Amino acid sequence: MNELFSAAAIGALVTLTALEIVLGIDNIIFISIMSDRLPVAQQAHARRIGLIGAATSRVLFLCFAGWILTLEEELFTVLSHPVSGHDLVLLIGGTFLLAKATHEIYERVEGEHESRKPTTGNTLAAVVVQIMLLDFVFSIDSVVTAVGMTDILAVMIIAVLVSTVVMLFAVSRVSAFIEAHPSVKVLALSFLVLIGTMLIAEGLGQHISHGYVYFAMGFSAFVQGLDIFTTAKCKK
């Protein structure tokens, strides 16, 4: 208990919580986009399930952090590139995210004339399953980051829970903002394409600094925000 309240533990907790929130941004975007496919009455429910599911998977993975780290061990080699379990997860998750985001962009750009009513494939269960699949992918990187920051399990779990509470408050506002601005929706989907491409590249052994990716996303969001502000001001 004394170790939990030490200066080092508190510093690790603050830093790790901030990192978990940043790493959760892509998850919030994906959950917001997917929940939009559901009837209005089910959207908030899907978001809560998605974020609680993400927190649950992260906490469970933290309890088995040793197993997560074994995913870095080589399983086989493809074209002189050693492939680990971690690489496989990134490749599968990145491919799924890339395909899903591309399909969503196509529907919103080319399918504007079609009805946006929920279809059989857009049930609450189907959306939650897709959210949980991506939660699994994002959770592994989150756990690896947490293990690299501290070896105190309680600090890791508290950071995950605090970041989840923050995201629970933020996800509805993010979803409402994305829904109110069609251009932001396409931009958010473009972010998911970028993240999916990054996951595939990392799965193939090509490391891309997350700082560059988040800077590109932040700059694009800043420019989009200026455009929305300027348009709204001109209408007045």
C-alpha positions in Angstrom: 0.0 0.0 0.0 2.9 2.4 0.8 4.3 1.7 -2.6 1.0 2.7 -4.2 1.1 6.1 -2.6 4.8 6.8 -3.4 5.8 9.7 -5.6 7.0 7.3 -8.3 3.6 5.5 -8.3 1.6 8.7 -8.4 3.7 10.1 -11.2 3.3 6.8 -13.2 -0.4 6.8 -12.5 -0.9 10.4 -13.9 1.3 9.7 -16.9 -0.3 6.4 -17.7 -3.8 7.7 -17.3 -3.0 10.4 -19.8 -1.5 7.9 -22.2 -4.5 5.6 -21.8 -6.8 8.5 -22.8 -4.7 9.3 -25.8 -4.6 5.7 -26.9 -8.3 5.5 -26.4 -9.1 8.3 -28.9 -9.1 5.9 -31.9 -11.4 3.6 -29.9 -13.8 6.5 -29.2 -13.9 7.4 -32.9 -14.6 3.8 -33.9 -17.3 3.4 -31.3 -18.9 6.7 -32.3 -19.0 5.7 -36.0 -20.3 2.2 -35.3 -23.0 3.3 -32.8 -24.3 5.8 -35.5 -25.5 2.7 -37.5 -28.0 1.8 -34.8 -31.4 3.3 -33.9 -31.1 6.4 -31.7 -32.5 4.5 -28.6 -29.7 2.0 -28.8 -26.7 4.2 -29.6 -25.8 5.3 -26.0 -26.2 1.7 -24.9 -23.8 0.5 -27.5 -21.2 3.1 -26.6 -21.4 2.2 -22.9 -21.0 -1.5 -23.7 -18.1 -0.8 -26.0 -16.2 1.3 -23.5 -16.9 -1.0 -20.5 -15.9 -4.0 -22.7 -12.6 -2.2 -23.6 -11.9 -1.5 -19.9 -12.7 -5.1 -19.0 -10.4 -6.6 -21.6 -7.6 -4.2 -20.6 -7.9 -5.2 -16.9 -8.0 -8.9 -17.7 -5.0 -8.6 -20.0 -3.1 -6.7 -17.3 -3.7 -9.6 -14.9 -2.1 -11.8 -17.6 0.6 -9.3 -18.6 3.2 -12.0 -18.7 1.2 -13.9 -21.3 0.8 -10.7 -23.4 4.5 -10.2 -23.4 5.1 -13.8 -24.8 3.2 -12.7 -27.9 6.4 -11.0 -28.9 8.1 -14.4 -29.4 8.6 -15.5 -33.0 6.0 -17.9 -34.4 7.2 -18.2 -38.0 9.0 -16.3 -40.7 7.5 -14.8 -43.9 9.9 -13.3 -46.5 12.7 -13.1 -43.9 10.4 -11.2 -41.5 9.8 -13.0 -38.1 6.1 -13.0 -37.3 5.0 -13.0 -33.7 1.5 -13.4 -32.1 1.5 -9.6 -31.5 2.2 -9.1 -35.2 -0.7 -11.4 -36.2 -3.1 -9.5 -34.0 -2.0 -6.2 -35.4 -2.3 -7.5 -39.0 -5.8 -8.9 -38.5 -7.0 -5.9 -36.5 -5.5 -3.4 -38.9 -7.0 -5.2 -41.9 -10.4 -5.3 -40.3 -10.2 -1.6 -39.3 -9.0 -0.6 -42.8 -11.7 -2.5 -44.6 -14.5 -1.3 -42.2 -13.5 2.4 -42.4 -13.1 2.2 -46.2 -16.6 0.6 -46.5 -18.1 3.3 -44.2 -16.5 6.1 -46.3 -17.9 4.6 -49.5 -21.4 4.3 -48.0 -21.3 7.9 -46.8 -19.9 9.4 -50.1 -21.5 7.1 -52.7 -24.5 5.9 -50.8 -26.0 9.3 -49.7 -29.1 8.6 -51.8 -29.7 5.3 -50.0 -31.7 4.9 -46.9 -29.8 5.2 -43.7 -32.3 3.1 -41.7 -30.9 0.3 -39.7 -30.7 -3.0 -41.6 -30.5 -6.6 -40.4 -26.7 -6.4 -40.2 -26.8 -3.3 -38.0 -28.2 -4.9 -34.9 -27.0 -4.0 -31.4 -25.3 -7.4 -31.1 -23.5 -7.1 -34.4 -22.2 -3.6 -33.7 -21.1 -4.6 -30.2 -19.2 -7.7 -31.6 -17.3 -5.5 -34.1 -16.5 -3.0 -31.3 -15.2 -5.8 -29.1 -13.0 -7.1 -31.9 -11.2 -3.8 -32.2 -11.2 -3.4 -28.4 -9.1 -6.6 -28.3 -6.5 -5.2 -30.8 -6.3 -1.8 -29.0 -6.1 -3.5 -25.6 -2.9 -5.3 -26.4 -0.9 -2.1 -27.2 -2.5 -0.4 -24.2 -1.3 -3.2 -21.9 2.2 -3.3 -23.4 2.4 0.5 -22.8 1.2 0.1 -19.2 3.7 -2.7 -18.4 6.5 -0.5 -19.8 5.5 2.3 -17.5 5.2 0.6 -14.2 5.3 -2.9 -12.5 2.6 -2.0 -10.0 -0.6 -3.8 -11.1 -2.9 -1.6 -9.0 -1.5 1.5 -10.7 -2.2 0.0 -14.2 -5.7 -1.0 -13.3 -6.6 2.4 -11.7 -5.2 4.2 -14.8 -7.4 2.1 -17.1 -10.5 2.7 -14.9 -10.0 6.4 -14.7 -9.4 6.8 -18.4 -12.5 4.7 -19.1 -14.6 7.1 -16.9 -13.2 10.1 -18.8 -14.1 8.4 -22.1 -17.6 7.5 -20.9 -18.3 11.2 -20.4 -16.6 12.2 -23.7 -17.9 9.6 -26.1 -21.5 10.9 -26.3 -20.2 14.5 -26.9 -17.8 13.2 -29.6 -20.6 11.1 -31.2 -23.0 14.1 -31.2 -20.3 16.4 -32.7 -19.4 13.8 -35.4 -23.1 13.2 -36.3 -23.8 17.0 -36.5 -21.0 17.6 -39.0 -20.9 15.2 -42.0 -17.4 16.4 -43.0 -16.1 15.6 -39.5 -17.6 12.1 -39.9 -15.5 11.5 -43.1 -12.4 13.0 -41.4 -12.9 10.6 -38.4 -13.2 7.7 -40.8 -10.0 8.8 -42.5 -8.3 8.7 -39.1 -9.4 5.1 -38.8 -8.0 4.3 -42.2 -4.7 5.9 -41.1 -4.7 3.9 -37.8 -5.5 0.7 -39.7 -2.6 1.3 -42.1 -0.3 1.9 -39.1 -1.4 -1.3 -37.5 -0.7 -3.3 -40.7 2.7 -1.6 -41.1 3.7 -2.4 -37.5 2.5 -6.0 -38.0 4.9 -6.2 -40.9 7.8 -4.9 -38.8 7.7 -1.3 -40.0 7.6 0.8 -36.9 5.8 4.1 -37.2 6.1 6.6 -34.4 2.6 7.2 -32.9 3.6 10.8 -32.3 3.7 11.5 -36.0 0.3 9.9 -36.5 -1.4 11.7 -33.6 0.2 15.0 -34.8 -1.3 14.5 -38.3 -4.7 13.7 -36.8 -4.5 16.7 -34.4 -3.5 19.1 -37.2 -6.3 17.8 -39.5 -8.8 18.2 -36.7 -7.5 21.7 -36.0 -7.9 22.7 -39.6 -11.4 21.2 -39.7 -12.3 23.0 -36.5 -11.2 26.3 -38.0 -13.4 25.6 -41.1 -16.4 24.8 -39.0 -15.9 27.9 -36.8 -15.4 30.2 -39.9 -18.5 28.7 -41.6 -20.6 29.2 -38.5 -19.4 32.8 -38.1 -20.1 33.6 -41.8 -23.7 32.3 -41.4 -24.3 34.8 -38.6 
